[in-house]
Amino acid sequence: VYVADTGNDRIKILDSEFNWLGNFSRSRYSGPYPGRIYDGRNPRIRAPAAVLSQGDRIYVAEQAHAARRIAKLKPYGARWRHELLWGGEGRGDGKFLSPVGIAVNEDDQVFVADTGQHRIQVFDGSGNFLRKWGESGTEDGQFNGPMGLAIGQCPAIEEDETECNERQQQ
């Protein structure tokens, strides 16, 4: 179990019984579990808002002022290493003001909820921007600070009902 502990700048690692195994933190790893994040450039996790375990990768949405980005981590022996970092602070395509939610679909597309820009952005598995949707508001196609998202299967519905690929908003 990975927990984004935003105020302490760390990802807490717990076993299935919620026993503490260690932390990924701002600049170091602590705990009895042998692992740590290191990429030779910037081994920090700063203000993690969301964490997602997908296969053998971990995705982290960081919302610190200097690191409004997505980190894709991969195992490296007994350690974790940044495989990919993308984003940065800004309002343009591929930039974030407050990335707080992550989901990955079966095509390895990464969906990021950016509450600061009231939108969802989609990236390929290499961090390349693909598309976005949403803006501030309460109408269809608008959000007011989206915080999280999930990818799921569309249930079977009758032919005259709403199609599966239409956006659902609650």
Phi, psi and chi 1 to 4 in degrees:
 res  aa     phi    psi   chi1   chi2   chi3   chi4
   1 VAL       -  129.3  177.1      -      -      -
   2 TYR  -112.4  132.3  -60.0   95.6      -      -
   3 VAL  -123.2  125.4  178.5      -      -      -
   4 ALA   -77.9  108.3      -      -      -      -
   5 ASP  -102.4   78.7 -172.7    5.3      -      -
   6 THR   -54.9  -51.6  -53.6      -      -      -
   7 GLY   -64.0  -21.4      -      -      -      -
   8 ASN  -105.0   10.8  -71.6  -45.7      -      -
   9 ASP    50.8   50.7  -73.8  -33.0      -      -
  10 ARG  -154.5  160.9   65.5 -175.7  174.7 -169.4
  11 ILE  -107.6  119.6  -57.4  -66.2      -      -
  12 LYS   -86.8  139.3  -68.0 -172.0   75.1   82.1
  13 ILE  -111.8  123.1  -54.0  165.9      -      -
  14 LEU  -126.2  152.9  -49.9  169.8      -      -
  15 ASP   -84.4 -177.8   67.7   15.2      -      -
  16 SER   -67.3  -14.6   61.5      -      -      -
  17 GLU   -97.7    8.6  -60.0  -65.1  -42.0      -
  18 PHE    66.9   29.4  -59.1  104.6      -      -
  19 ASN   -84.8  138.7  -63.2  -56.4      -      -
  20 TRP   -68.9  130.8  177.9   75.6      -      -
  21 LEU  -111.0  -24.1  -64.2  175.8      -      -
  22 GLY   159.4 -174.5      -      -      -      -
  23 ASN  -137.7  145.0  -58.5  -44.4      -      -
  24 PHE   -97.0  127.8  -65.0  121.5      -      -
  25 SER  -129.8 -170.7   65.0      -      -      -
  26 ARG   -50.0  -46.7  -72.1 -176.7   63.6   95.8
  27 SER  -138.3    1.0   60.9      -      -      -
  28 ARG  -154.7  169.3   68.1 -174.5 -168.7  -61.3
  29 TYR  -107.2  141.0  170.1   82.7      -      -
  30 SER  -133.3  148.7   63.5      -      -      -
  31 GLY   127.4  168.9      -      -      -      -
  32 PRO   -75.6  -18.6   27.5  -33.8      -      -
  33 TYR   -76.5  127.9 -180.0   78.8      -      -
  34 PRO   -79.0   92.9   29.8  -33.7      -      -
  35 GLY  -163.9  157.3      -      -      -      -
  36 ARG  -167.7  159.3  112.0  175.0 -140.4 -173.8
  37 ILE   -94.7  132.5  -63.0  171.6      -      -
  38 TYR  -159.2  129.8  178.8   73.1      -      -
  39 ASP  -128.8    6.4   72.6   -9.2      -      -
  40 GLY    84.2  -13.8      -      -      -      -
  41 ARG  -115.6  -51.3  -66.0  173.4  -56.8  168.7
  42 ASN  -150.1   85.6 -169.9   -5.2      -      -
  43 PRO   -83.5   37.1   33.4  -36.0      -      -
  44 ARG  -112.3  148.1  -63.1  175.1 -176.6 -132.8
  45 ILE  -113.0  121.3  -65.7  -67.4      -      -
  46 ARG  -123.7  120.6  -65.9  175.8  -77.0 -173.1
  47 ALA    48.8   59.9      -      -      -      -
  48 PRO   -67.3  126.1   27.8  -34.7      -      -
  49 ALA   -97.9  -26.1      -      -      -      -
  50 ALA  -152.1  149.8      -      -      -      -
  51 VAL  -137.7  140.9   61.6      -      -      -
  52 LEU  -136.9  127.2  171.4   69.3      -      -
  53 SER   -96.3  122.7  175.5      -      -      -
  54 GLN  -135.1  105.7 -178.2   79.5   11.0      -
  55 GLY    63.6 -128.3      -      -      -      -
  56 ASP   -99.2   18.0   66.9  -15.2      -      -
  57 ARG  -113.7  155.4  -59.6  -62.3 -164.4  -99.1
  58 ILE  -123.7  131.6  -62.9  172.8      -      -
  59 TYR  -108.2  136.9  -66.0   82.8      -      -
  60 VAL  -129.9  128.4  179.4      -      -      -
  61 ALA   -93.2  117.2      -      -      -      -
  62 GLU  -104.4  134.6  -63.3  178.7   74.3      -
  63 GLN  -121.5   16.4   62.7  176.6   -6.0      -
  64 ALA   -65.7  152.6      -      -      -      -
  65 HIS   -54.5  -39.8  -69.9  -69.7      -      -
  66 ALA   -86.5   -4.5      -      -      -      -
  67 ALA  -140.9   48.5      -      -      -      -
  68 ARG   -76.9   88.8  -64.7  175.9 -163.4  -93.5
  69 ARG  -154.9  174.8   63.5 -173.4 -178.4 -172.7
  70 ILE  -113.1  132.1  -56.8  -59.7      -      -
  71 ALA  -111.7  127.8      -      -      -      -
  72 LYS  -108.0  118.3 -177.5  178.2 -178.9 -178.2
  73 LEU  -108.7  145.8  -50.4  172.0      -      -
  74 LYS  -130.8  154.5   67.2  178.9  179.9  178.1
  75 PRO   -69.3  144.3   19.0  -23.6      -      -
  76 TYR  -139.9   87.8 -177.9   71.8      -      -
  77 GLY    64.4 -125.9      -      -      -      -
  78 ALA   -91.0    8.8      -      -      -      -
  79 ARG  -116.7  172.5  -60.5  172.5 -179.0 -125.0
  80 TRP  -114.2  145.5  -72.0   91.6      -      -
  81 ARG  -136.7  146.4  164.5  177.0 -101.1  176.7
  82 HIS   -64.4  119.3  -77.9  114.0      -      -
  83 GLU   -85.1  -36.0  176.2  178.7   -6.0      -
  84 LEU  -158.1  140.4 -171.4   62.1      -      -
  85 LEU  -127.9  134.0  -62.5  167.1      -      -
  86 TRP  -148.9  160.8   75.2   85.7      -      -
  87 GLY   112.8 -130.6      -      -      -      -
  88 GLY   115.6  164.6      -      -      -      -
  89 GLU   -75.5  133.4 -174.4  172.2   10.8      -
  90 GLY   160.0  175.5      -      -      -      -
  91 ARG  -106.5   -6.7  -65.9 -173.0  176.9  -84.8
  92 GLY   -77.8  177.2      -      -      -      -
  93 ASP   -58.9  132.0  -67.4  -13.4      -      -
  94 GLY    83.4   -0.7      -      -      -      -
  95 LYS  -107.3  161.9  -60.6  -66.4 -176.1 -177.4
  96 PHE  -133.9  150.5  -54.5  106.9      -      -
  97 LEU  -103.7  -38.1  -68.8 -177.0      -      -
  98 SER  -157.7   79.9 -170.9      -      -      -
  99 PRO   -72.2  120.8   27.8  -33.1      -      -
 100 VAL  -129.6   -4.3  -63.9      -      -      -
 101 GLY  -143.5  144.5      -      -      -      -
 102 ILE  -136.6  140.4  -51.0  169.6      -      -
 103 ALA  -145.3  150.6      -      -      -      -
 104 VAL  -128.3  132.0  177.9      -      -      -
 105 ASN   -93.5 -179.2   71.3    9.5      -      -
 106 GLU   -67.1  -16.4   66.4  -83.3   -3.0      -
 107 ASP   -93.7   12.5  -65.3  -34.5      -      -
 108 ASP    64.5   26.1 -159.7   31.7      -      -
 109 GLN   -86.0  137.1  -67.2  178.5  -23.8      -
 110 VAL  -104.8  121.9 -178.9      -      -      -
 111 PHE  -102.8  129.4  -66.1   68.8      -      -
 112 VAL  -125.7  124.4 -179.8      -      -      -
 113 ALA   -86.1  123.1      -      -      -      -
 114 ASP  -113.6   97.8 -174.3  -14.3      -      -
 115 THR   -64.8  -30.7 -168.8      -      -      -
 116 GLY   -68.5  -26.2      -      -      -      -
 117 GLN  -111.8    5.1  -63.2 -169.3   79.9      -
 118 HIS    54.8   44.4  -50.5  -76.4      -      -
 119 ARG  -151.2  167.4   67.8 -177.9 -175.8 -176.0
 120 ILE  -114.7  133.0  -52.1  -63.1      -      -
 121 GLN  -115.2  149.5  -66.1 -169.8   75.7      -
 122 VAL  -123.0  136.3 -176.3      -      -      -
 123 PHE  -129.0  154.9  -57.7   86.3      -      -
 124 ASP   -79.4  176.7   67.4   16.0      -      -
 125 GLY   -64.4  -11.8      -      -      -      -
 126 SER  -100.3    8.5  -62.1      -      -      -
 127 GLY    84.2    9.3      -      -      -      -
 128 ASN   -80.5  132.5  -62.6  -54.9      -      -
 129 PHE   -62.9  132.9  173.8   82.4      -      -
 130 LEU  -111.7  -49.4  -62.5  175.1      -      -
 131 ARG  -166.6  172.0   62.7 -170.7  175.9  -81.3
 132 LYS  -148.2  159.9   65.3 -175.8  175.7 -163.9
 133 TRP  -153.9  154.2   74.6   91.5      -      -
 134 GLY   106.7  154.5      -      -      -      -
 135 GLU  -158.5  172.0   61.4 -175.2    8.8      -
 136 SER   -68.3  131.8 -178.7      -      -      -
 137 GLY   152.5 -175.8      -      -      -      -
 138 THR  -117.3   -1.7   59.3      -      -      -
 139 GLU   -85.6  173.9  -58.4  -61.7  -38.1      -
 140 ASP   -55.7  139.0  -70.9  -16.8      -      -
 141 GLY    81.4    4.8      -      -      -      -
 142 GLN  -124.6  153.2  -61.4  177.4  -30.4      -
 143 PHE  -131.3  160.5  -61.4  106.8      -      -
 144 ASN  -125.7   82.0 -173.3    6.0      -      -
 145 GLY    71.3   60.7      -      -      -      -
 146 PRO   -60.5  132.3   25.8  -33.9      -      -
 147 MET  -106.4  -30.6  -63.1  -67.9  -73.6      -
 148 GLY  -152.8  166.9      -      -      -      -
 149 LEU  -156.2  160.2   52.8  127.6      -      -
 150 ALA  -143.5  150.2      -      -      -      -
 151 ILE  -106.0  130.1  -54.1  -80.0      -      -
 152 GLY  -144.8  174.8      -      -      -      -
 153 GLN   -84.2  142.1  -63.5  -65.4  -41.0      -
 154 CYS   -78.9  127.9 -176.8      -      -      -
 155 PRO   -69.0  157.5   25.1  -32.2      -      -
 156 ALA   -64.8  131.8      -      -      -      -
 157 ILE  -133.9  163.1   54.7  178.0      -      -
 158 GLU   -70.2  153.9  -64.6 -172.3   25.9      -
 159 GLU   -58.4  -29.8  -69.7 -179.3   21.7      -
 160 ASP   -88.7    3.2   61.3  -14.4      -      -
 161 GLU   -86.2  176.6  -65.3  -69.5  -31.3      -
 162 THR   -58.9  136.3  -56.3      -      -      -
 163 GLU   -69.2  154.0  -69.8  -64.2  -37.9      -
 164 CYS   -62.9  -32.2 -145.3      -      -      -
 165 ASN   -84.8    2.3   62.0   -2.1      -      -
 166 GLU   -79.6  145.9  -71.6 -170.3   29.7      -
 167 ARG   -68.4  134.1 -179.5  169.3  165.1  -92.8
 168 GLN  -106.5  132.7  -59.4  -63.3  -48.6      -
 169 GLN  -137.6  131.4 -179.3  171.2  -46.5      -
 170 GLN  -129.4      -  -65.0 -175.1   10.7      -
